[in-house]
Amino acid sequence: MFLAKVFVSLKPTVNDPQGLTIRGGLHSLGFSGVKQVRAGKYIEVTLDGEDLEAAQEQVSEMCRQLLANPVIEQFRFEVEEAPTPQSSAD
């Protein structure tokens, strides 16, 4: 079992109104040193795969087909073996 951590963000040339709003809020809280904010999405996907390479290929296809809009967004991801759940001993 694998855990994919997917990071989706707007392409640099795309206007980011949410980022501008966040920057304005940070300025109003006194963080005047903040020059730019870009907002994005973080998605975790747990999946089965034959091996790490197969899991990476699946996640790449997920991003291309659904998780990111290729017209305005870019993505990157990390895939690692999913931690095994710890059982509690009574």
Backbone as a chain_set.jsonl record, in Angstrom:
{"seq": "MFLAKVFVSLKPTVNDPQGLTIRGGLHSLGFSGVKQVRAGKYIEVTLDGEDLEAAQEQVSEMCRQLLANPVIEQFRFEVEEAPTPQSSAD", "coords": {"N": [[0.859, -1.164, 0.0], [0.471, 2.264, -0.729], [1.162, 5.741, -0.085], [0.255, 8.714, -1.478], [1.232, 12.035, -1.798], [-0.072, 14.849, -2.985], [0.488, 17.887, -4.602], [-1.036, 20.691, -5.798], [-0.966, 23.541, -7.773], [-1.616, 26.856, -9.017], [-0.546, 27.75, -12.292], [2.347, 29.799, -12.835], [1.718, 32.005, -14.487], [-0.962, 32.437, -14.168], [-3.531, 34.364, -12.74], [-3.995, 34.762, -9.228], [-6.427, 35.158, -7.248], [-7.187, 34.278, -4.681], [-4.743, 33.967, -3.388], [-3.939, 36.661, -3.396], [-5.856, 37.742, -1.668], [-5.238, 36.405, 0.711], [-2.641, 37.403, 1.115], [-3.282, 40.121, 1.549], [-4.716, 39.871, 3.952], [-2.694, 38.903, 5.645], [-0.989, 41.119, 5.599], [-2.659, 42.961, 6.908], [-2.588, 41.902, 9.413], [-0.155, 42.585, 10.261], [2.05, 41.441, 9.058], [3.958, 42.661, 7.158], [6.115, 42.093, 5.572], [5.501, 40.111, 3.787], [5.53, 39.339, 0.472], [4.418, 37.949, -1.697], [1.795, 35.591, -2.218], [0.803, 32.383, -3.068], [-1.878, 30.322, -3.54], [-2.975, 26.917, -3.16], [-3.733, 23.393, -3.597], [-3.711, 20.553, -1.45], [-3.526, 17.13, -1.499], [-4.134, 13.894, -0.257], [-3.677, 10.553, -1.163], [-4.362, 7.224, -0.694], [-3.289, 4.192, -1.939], [-3.324, 1.002, -3.626], [-0.683, -0.755, -5.161], [1.483, -2.428, -7.471], [4.204, -1.969, -7.202], [6.498, 0.69, -6.293], [7.005, 2.222, -8.6], [4.783, 1.612, -10.258], [2.736, 2.655, -8.667], [3.421, 5.372, -8.721], [3.002, 5.934, -11.432], [0.22, 5.555, -11.568], [-0.666, 7.65, -9.886], [0.264, 9.862, -11.28], [-1.356, 9.725, -13.568], [-3.855, 10.084, -12.338], [-3.616, 12.737, -11.53], [-3.376, 14.044, -14.012], [-5.852, 13.429, -15.174], [-7.888, 14.16, -13.355], [-7.255, 15.409, -10.78], [-5.812, 17.779, -11.194], [-6.189, 20.73, -13.143], [-5.054, 20.881, -16.254], [-4.857, 23.129, -17.867], [-4.679, 25.456, -16.311], [-3.327, 24.748, -14.004], [-0.526, 23.33, -12.238], [1.225, 20.381, -11.129], [2.747, 18.4, -8.569], [4.064, 15.5, -6.991], [4.587, 13.173, -4.266], [5.369, 9.853, -3.589], [5.126, 7.296, -1.259], [5.724, 4.397, 0.789], [2.854, 3.45, 2.511], [2.259, 4.163, 5.922], [1.9, 1.552, 8.278], [-1.039, 0.87, 10.078], [-1.088, 1.331, 13.585], [-1.9, -0.998, 16.024], [-3.822, -0.898, 18.965], [-2.952, -2.165, 22.092], [-4.818, -3.842, 24.493]], "CA": [[0.0, 0.0, 0.0], [1.262, 3.471, -0.88], [0.562, 7.032, 0.236], [0.672, 9.774, -2.394], [0.988, 13.412, -1.358], [-0.185, 15.601, -4.237], [0.472, 19.339, -4.445], [-1.547, 21.311, -7.011], [-0.936, 24.998, -7.669], [-1.849, 27.552, -10.272], [0.652, 28.057, -13.064], [2.817, 31.144, -12.485], [1.114, 33.05, -15.317], [-2.39, 32.53, -13.863], [-3.868, 35.237, -11.621], [-4.382, 34.017, -8.04], [-7.161, 36.05, -6.354], [-7.158, 33.766, -3.307], [-3.434, 34.338, -2.867], [-3.949, 38.105, -3.139], [-6.663, 37.953, -0.466], [-4.447, 35.936, 1.853], [-1.572, 38.381, 1.313], [-3.902, 41.284, 2.172], [-5.013, 39.529, 5.339], [-1.428, 38.855, 6.38], [-0.545, 42.512, 5.773], [-3.487, 43.615, 7.933], [-2.191, 41.345, 10.715], [1.173, 43.087, 10.597], [3.111, 40.722, 8.344], [4.177, 43.509, 5.987], [7.207, 41.548, 4.769], [4.998, 39.133, 2.816], [5.495, 39.964, -0.86], [3.544, 37.211, -2.611], [1.203, 34.343, -1.731], [0.136, 31.566, -4.077], [-2.679, 29.295, -2.87], [-3.093, 25.687, -3.929], [-4.438, 22.276, -2.968], [-2.923, 19.411, -0.991], [-4.408, 15.958, -1.529], [-3.507, 12.616, 0.075], [-4.35, 9.401, -1.76], [-3.802, 5.928, -0.33], [-3.626, 3.302, -3.044], [-2.587, -0.235, -3.825], [0.12, -0.777, -6.371], [2.413, -3.557, -7.509], [5.461, -1.463, -6.673], [6.552, 2.146, -6.226], [6.899, 2.783, -9.952], [3.391, 1.473, -10.704], [1.95, 3.61, -7.891], [3.736, 6.699, -9.252], [2.315, 6.059, -12.721], [-1.199, 5.737, -11.285], [-0.884, 8.988, -9.338], [0.465, 10.804, -12.376], [-2.575, 9.695, -14.386], [-4.922, 10.708, -11.542], [-3.422, 14.189, -11.595], [-3.67, 14.501, -15.379], [-7.253, 13.23, -15.538], [-8.891, 14.698, -12.433], [-6.842, 16.206, -9.63], [-5.31, 19.093, -11.614], [-6.656, 21.236, -14.434], [-3.796, 21.133, -16.961], [-4.865, 24.429, -18.532], [-4.285, 26.534, -15.4], [-2.639, 24.26, -12.812], [0.595, 22.403, -12.317], [1.2, 19.487, -9.977], [3.877, 17.539, -8.233], [3.629, 14.545, -5.968], [5.526, 12.261, -3.634], [4.73, 8.575, -3.256], [5.914, 6.52, -0.305], [4.96, 3.297, 1.371], [1.925, 3.931, 3.535], [2.54, 3.612, 7.246], [0.936, 0.538, 8.721], [-1.75, 1.332, 11.275], [-0.68, 0.741, 14.855], [-3.04, -1.505, 16.799], [-3.654, -0.641, 20.398], [-3.059, -3.383, 22.931], [-5.623, -3.589, 25.701]], "C": [[0.908, 1.23, 0.0], [0.452, 4.706, -0.494], [1.141, 8.054, -0.729], [0.282, 11.118, -1.8], [1.072, 14.282, -2.599], [-0.317, 17.09, -3.927], [0.066, 19.953, -5.781], [-1.517, 22.818, -6.803], [-1.205, 25.602, -9.04], [-0.517, 27.768, -10.983], [1.057, 29.5, -12.762], [2.155, 32.269, -13.274], [-0.368, 33.268, -15.026], [-2.601, 33.415, -12.637], [-4.391, 34.399, -10.452], [-5.114, 34.936, -7.06], [-7.166, 35.571, -4.904], [-5.823, 34.115, -2.647], [-3.353, 35.82, -2.536], [-4.738, 38.432, -1.864], [-5.903, 37.531, 0.785], [-3.326, 36.93, 2.159], [-2.118, 39.633, 1.998], [-4.217, 41.045, 3.64], [-3.752, 39.477, 6.191], [-0.874, 40.261, 6.614], [-1.342, 43.196, 6.886], [-3.179, 43.086, 9.336], [-0.772, 41.765, 11.107], [2.329, 42.38, 9.93], [3.426, 41.444, 7.033], [5.301, 43.006, 5.093], [6.754, 40.533, 3.736], [4.821, 39.824, 1.474], [4.523, 39.261, -1.803], [3.039, 35.949, -1.924], [0.539, 33.658, -2.921], [-0.589, 30.46, -3.325], [-2.788, 28.067, -3.769], [-3.877, 24.644, -3.159], [-3.418, 21.222, -2.55], [-3.88, 18.242, -0.869], [-3.591, 14.731, -1.14], [-4.347, 11.494, -0.504], [-3.622, 8.146, -1.286], [-4.241, 4.94, -1.404], [-2.79, 2.033, -3.004], [-1.793, -0.097, -5.112], [1.081, -1.941, -6.313], [3.753, -3.182, -6.891], [5.434, 0.055, -6.739], [6.366, 2.781, -7.605], [5.469, 2.713, -10.479], [2.498, 2.463, -9.964], [2.181, 5.029, -8.406], [3.034, 6.934, -10.587], [0.819, 6.284, -12.518], [-1.484, 7.152, -10.799], [-0.707, 10.043, -10.421], [-0.776, 10.866, -13.269], [-3.754, 10.325, -13.647], [-4.831, 12.229, -11.635], [-3.804, 14.727, -12.969], [-5.167, 14.458, -15.697], [-8.248, 13.945, -14.63], [-8.365, 15.707, -11.412], [-6.334, 17.594, -9.984], [-5.901, 19.451, -12.968], [-5.419, 21.638, -15.227], [-3.728, 22.489, -17.666], [-4.312, 25.51, -17.606], [-3.458, 26.073, -14.204], [-1.448, 23.377, -13.167], [0.555, 21.523, -11.076], [2.554, 18.83, -9.793], [3.382, 16.6, -7.144], [4.802, 13.746, -5.444], [4.756, 10.986, -3.332], [5.677, 7.808, -2.343], [5.071, 5.356, 0.177], [4.105, 3.855, 2.496], [2.306, 3.33, 4.875], [1.476, 2.588, 7.629], [0.277, 1.026, 9.985], [-1.272, 0.594, 12.516], [-1.923, 0.228, 15.573], [-2.775, -1.246, 18.267], [-3.847, -1.931, 21.181], [-3.842, -3.033, 24.192], [-5.072, -4.336, 26.87]], "O": [[1.963, 1.243, 0.634], [-0.776, 4.711, -0.567], [2.355, 8.243, -0.797], [-0.85, 11.313, -1.357], [2.139, 14.438, -3.192], [-1.131, 17.495, -3.097], [0.75, 19.758, -6.786], [-1.986, 23.318, -5.781], [-1.045, 24.952, -10.073], [0.516, 27.948, -10.339], [0.201, 30.333, -12.465], [2.044, 33.386, -12.768], [-0.972, 34.188, -15.577], [-1.933, 33.241, -11.618], [-5.138, 33.443, -10.655], [-4.493, 35.449, -6.129], [-7.15, 36.394, -3.989], [-5.786, 34.512, -1.483], [-2.772, 36.203, -1.52], [-4.335, 39.292, -1.081], [-5.927, 38.229, 1.799], [-3.087, 37.262, 3.32], [-1.495, 40.154, 2.924], [-4.005, 41.925, 4.474], [-3.744, 39.953, 7.326], [-0.356, 40.561, 7.689], [-0.778, 43.92, 7.706], [-3.477, 43.748, 10.331], [-0.256, 41.354, 12.146], [3.485, 42.694, 10.212], [3.196, 40.915, 5.946], [5.424, 43.458, 3.955], [7.548, 40.13, 2.886], [4.054, 40.78, 1.354], [3.876, 39.913, -2.622], [3.758, 35.318, -1.15], [-0.196, 34.286, -3.683], [0.032, 29.735, -2.548], [-2.703, 28.173, -4.993], [-4.588, 24.954, -2.203], [-2.397, 21.026, -3.211], [-4.919, 18.343, -0.217], [-2.479, 14.545, -1.634], [-5.569, 11.477, -0.358], [-2.409, 8.023, -1.458], [-5.423, 4.862, -1.739], [-1.702, 1.997, -2.429], [-2.203, 0.604, -6.036], [1.454, -2.392, -5.23], [4.357, -3.964, -6.157], [4.451, 0.641, -7.194], [5.645, 3.769, -7.745], [4.993, 3.671, -11.088], [1.598, 3.05, -10.565], [1.234, 5.807, -8.516], [2.526, 8.027, -10.836], [0.213, 7.103, -13.209], [-2.439, 7.784, -11.251], [-1.46, 11.017, -10.466], [-1.193, 11.95, -13.676], [-4.565, 11.024, -14.256], [-5.84, 12.915, -11.796], [-4.48, 15.75, -13.072], [-5.688, 15.328, -16.395], [-9.338, 14.302, -15.076], [-8.98, 16.754, -11.209], [-6.414, 18.504, -9.158], [-6.089, 18.591, -13.827], [-4.791, 22.646, -14.904], [-2.641, 22.944, -18.023], [-3.564, 26.382, -18.048], [-2.937, 26.906, -13.461], [-1.381, 22.772, -14.237], [-0.077, 21.879, -10.081], [3.369, 18.724, -10.71], [2.397, 16.884, -6.463], [5.856, 13.652, -6.074], [3.616, 11.039, -2.87], [6.871, 7.689, -2.619], [3.854, 5.336, -0.005], [4.575, 4.634, 3.325], [2.635, 2.148, 4.967], [0.295, 2.76, 7.328], [0.95, 1.543, 10.876], [-1.078, -0.621, 12.493], [-2.902, 0.962, 15.709], [-1.646, -1.363, 18.744], [-4.793, -2.684, 20.948], [-3.55, -2.044, 24.865], [-5.614, -4.248, 27.971]]}, "num_chains": 1, "name": "protein.A"}
